[in-house]
Amino acid sequence: MIIDSHVHIGKCIGFDMKPSDVIYSMNRYGIEFSLVSNGEAAEFDHRGKKIPKRYQKSQNQVFRETIDFARQYPDQIGAAPWLKLHSELPDDEFKSLLRDNIDLVYAFKFHPFHSRVAPDDERIEPIYRLAAEYDLPIVSHTGGCEEARSIHLYNAAKKHPELNFVMVHMDLGTDNSEAIELLGKLPNLYGDTTWVSVESTLKAVRRWGSEKILFGSDNPIDGKDTYLDNGRGERSLYQAYFNEFRSMISAEDYDNIMFRNAQKLFRIKVR
């Protein structure tokens, strides 16, 4: 079994991640369940420039579209609403959507790189209170700018021991060493494999155990065959996780990373 804890939909910032591609890829490559966030909540582009308001959707609209997708495929898709940390806090409509659809919501998604707000910023404390009310983990992009450094998610996790936090990418574009070091310092802090090499994941497992890592991919960021190749015919990083990685660790450790940790953390019941 495989649970992908980091999947997207949305046409934004140069990507076109179709719900149909998510379902195709899950069926094609044997993914039982995916946690999905909608990239159309991005507030800043890749250069750190604010996206003009006329090109943005409201947080509630993005949330509704994520819920609609999960409602269509409840046995395969779970919603992880992307929070617009810079420009919006959850309002009454958001809270109503959350309450009425809590059966489909498994986490809150942060993207400090595309919001330019760090997870330990005092302005977003109301989000943590709402997450605690519904016992929802926080999955957050790490890497690419100061606000997105893993240390800021560590700070938030230390301040909020009542919540679980996942360092998506474990500091994208680095050797992952800082994030790996932080993993073992808090019981409520985890990492994921999204664009993380098998070698870095092995280092984390040997240092802290397999219970601290979840499988994630960013699917379908490179198209509907993201699990197979990078869209240019080059082998996907995730083929190593599906194949060679099995022989590098025990069967129990492999299952922990590929599905069991996500089942436990997000309380996913796969039929």
C-alpha positions in Angstrom: 0.0 0.0 0.0 1.1 3.6 -0.7 -0.4 6.8 0.8 0.9 10.0 -0.8 0.7 12.7 1.8 1.6 15.6 -0.5 -0.4 16.0 -3.8 -1.8 19.1 -5.6 -4.5 20.3 -7.9 -4.8 23.7 -9.5 -3.6 25.9 -12.4 -1.2 28.3 -10.9 2.4 29.8 -11.1 3.2 27.9 -14.2 1.7 24.5 -13.2 -1.5 22.9 -14.4 -2.3 20.1 -12.0 -5.6 18.5 -13.1 -7.8 16.4 -10.7 -8.2 13.9 -13.5 -4.4 13.6 -13.7 -4.3 12.9 -9.9 -6.8 10.1 -10.3 -5.2 8.7 -13.4 -1.8 8.6 -11.7 -3.1 7.0 -8.5 -4.7 4.2 -10.4 -1.8 3.7 -12.8 0.9 3.6 -10.1 -0.9 2.0 -7.2 -1.5 4.9 -4.8 -4.3 4.0 -2.5 -4.9 7.5 -1.0 -3.7 11.1 -1.5 -3.9 14.2 0.6 -4.6 17.1 -1.8 -4.1 20.8 -1.5 -5.0 23.4 -4.2 -2.1 25.5 -5.5 -4.4 28.3 -6.6 -4.1 29.7 -3.1 -0.5 30.8 -3.8 0.0 34.5 -3.0 3.6 35.1 -4.3 5.3 33.7 -7.4 8.6 31.8 -7.6 10.6 35.1 -7.5 8.9 36.3 -4.3 6.7 38.8 -6.2 3.1 39.3 -5.0 0.6 37.8 -7.5 -1.9 40.5 -8.5 -5.2 40.2 -6.8 -7.1 39.8 -10.0 -5.2 36.6 -10.7 -5.9 35.1 -7.2 -8.8 33.2 -5.9 -10.1 33.6 -2.4 -9.1 31.1 0.2 -12.7 30.0 0.6 -13.1 29.3 -3.2 -9.9 27.3 -3.2 -11.2 25.4 -0.2 -14.5 24.6 -1.8 -12.8 23.3 -5.0 -10.6 21.1 -2.9 -13.6 19.8 -1.0 -15.5 19.1 -4.2 -12.7 16.9 -5.5 -12.5 15.0 -2.2 -16.3 14.6 -2.1 -16.2 13.1 -5.6 -13.5 10.5 -4.6 -13.8 10.1 -0.8 -12.1 6.7 -0.8 -9.1 8.0 -2.6 -8.8 11.8 -1.9 -8.5 13.7 1.4 -8.5 17.5 1.6 -5.7 19.5 3.0 -6.8 23.1 2.5 -4.0 25.5 1.6 -4.1 28.5 3.9 -3.3 32.0 2.5 -1.1 33.0 5.4 -0.3 36.5 4.0 -3.6 37.9 3.1 -6.4 35.9 4.7 -7.2 34.2 8.0 -10.0 31.7 8.3 -13.3 33.6 8.4 -16.8 32.4 9.3 -17.4 31.0 5.9 -14.1 29.0 6.0 -15.0 27.7 9.5 -18.5 26.7 8.3 -16.9 24.8 5.3 -14.6 23.1 7.7 -17.3 22.1 10.1 -19.6 20.8 7.4 -17.0 18.8 5.6 -14.7 17.7 8.4 -15.1 14.1 7.2 -13.0 15.0 4.2 -10.4 17.3 5.8 -7.2 15.7 7.1 -4.8 18.5 7.6 -4.0 22.2 7.0 -1.5 23.0 4.3 1.0 25.9 4.7 3.3 27.2 1.9 5.6 29.8 3.5 7.5 30.2 0.2 4.4 31.2 -1.7 2.9 33.2 1.2 6.2 34.7 2.5 5.0 34.2 6.1 6.9 32.0 8.5 5.0 29.3 10.5 6.2 30.9 13.7 4.7 34.3 12.9 2.4 35.5 15.6 -0.2 36.6 13.0 -1.2 33.0 12.2 -1.9 31.9 15.8 -5.7 31.8 15.1 -5.0 29.1 12.5 -3.3 27.0 15.1 -6.2 27.4 17.5 -8.6 26.2 14.7 -6.3 23.3 13.9 -6.3 22.3 17.5 -10.1 22.5 17.7 -10.4 19.8 15.0 -7.1 18.0 15.8 -5.7 18.7 12.3 -2.0 18.3 11.6 0.0 21.0 9.8 1.8 20.1 6.6 4.2 22.8 5.5 6.5 23.4 2.6 10.1 24.0 3.8 12.9 25.5 1.7 13.6 28.3 -0.7 13.4 31.4 1.4 14.0 32.6 5.0 10.3 32.3 5.9 10.2 28.7 4.7 13.3 27.4 6.5 12.6 24.3 8.6 13.7 26.0 11.8 10.5 28.2 11.7 8.3 25.1 11.5 10.3 23.6 14.4 9.6 26.7 16.4 5.9 26.5 15.7 5.9 22.8 16.6 7.7 23.5 19.9 5.2 26.2 20.8 2.2 23.9 19.9 2.9 20.4 21.3 -0.8 19.7 20.9 -0.4 19.6 17.1 1.6 17.5 14.7 3.7 19.2 12.0 5.2 17.8 8.8 8.3 19.4 7.1 7.5 18.9 3.5 10.7 18.6 1.4 12.8 18.8 4.5 14.3 22.1 3.2 13.9 21.9 -0.6 17.1 22.4 -2.6 19.5 21.6 0.3 21.2 18.4 1.5 18.4 18.2 4.1 20.8 18.1 7.0 19.3 20.9 9.1 15.8 19.4 8.8 17.1 15.9 9.6 18.8 17.3 12.7 15.5 18.9 13.8 13.4 15.8 13.3 14.5 14.1 16.5 14.2 17.1 18.7 10.4 17.1 19.0 7.9 14.2 19.1 5.4 16.1 17.1 7.7 17.0 14.1 7.9 14.8 11.0 9.5 15.0 7.5 8.4 13.8 4.1 10.1 12.5 0.9 8.9 15.1 -1.6 11.9 15.8 -3.8 14.1 14.3 -1.0 16.7 11.8 -2.2 16.6 8.2 -1.0 20.0 8.8 0.5 18.7 11.7 2.7 15.7 9.6 3.8 18.0 6.8 4.7 20.0 9.2 6.9 16.9 10.3 8.7 15.7 6.7 9.2 19.1 5.6 10.6 19.3 8.6 12.9 15.7 8.8 14.2 13.8 5.8 13.0 11.2 5.2 10.2 8.3 6.5 12.3 9.4 10.1 11.5 9.1 10.1 7.7 6.0 10.1 5.4 5.9 9.4 1.7 5.0 12.5 -0.4 5.6 13.5 -4.0 4.1 16.8 -5.3 2.1 14.7 -7.8 1.2 15.7 -10.6 3.6 18.6 -10.7 5.5 17.0 -13.7 2.3 15.8 -15.4 0.1 12.8 -15.0 3.2 10.4 -15.0 5.1 12.3 -12.3 5.7 9.0 -10.5 7.4 7.6 -13.6 9.4 10.5 -15.1 10.0 14.3 -14.9 8.1 15.1 -18.1 11.3 15.2 -20.1 11.8 11.4 -20.2 14.2 11.3 -17.2 13.4 8.7 -14.5 11.4 10.1 -11.6 13.0 10.2 -8.1 9.9 8.3 -6.9 10.8 5.2 -8.9 13.7 4.7 -6.5 11.2 4.8 -3.6 8.9 2.3 -5.3 11.7 -0.1 -6.3 15.3 0.1 -4.9 14.3 1.6 -1.6 12.5 -1.6 -0.6 15.8 -3.5 -0.4 17.6 -0.8 1.6 15.4 -1.0 4.7 13.3 -3.6 6.5 9.8 -4.4 5.4 8.4 -2.8 8.5 10.3 0.4 8.0 9.3 0.6 4.4 5.6 0.2 5.3 5.9 2.9 8.0 7.2 5.4 5.5 5.0 4.5 2.5 1.7 4.3 4.3 1.5 3.4 8.0 2.8 6.7 9.4 0.3 8.7 7.3 -2.5 6.4 8.3 -1.7 7.1 12.0 -0.9 10.8 11.7 -3.9 11.8 9.6 -6.3 9.0 10.8 -6.8 7.7 7.3 -9.1 4.7 6.9 -8.3 3.0 3.6 -10.9 0.5 2.6 
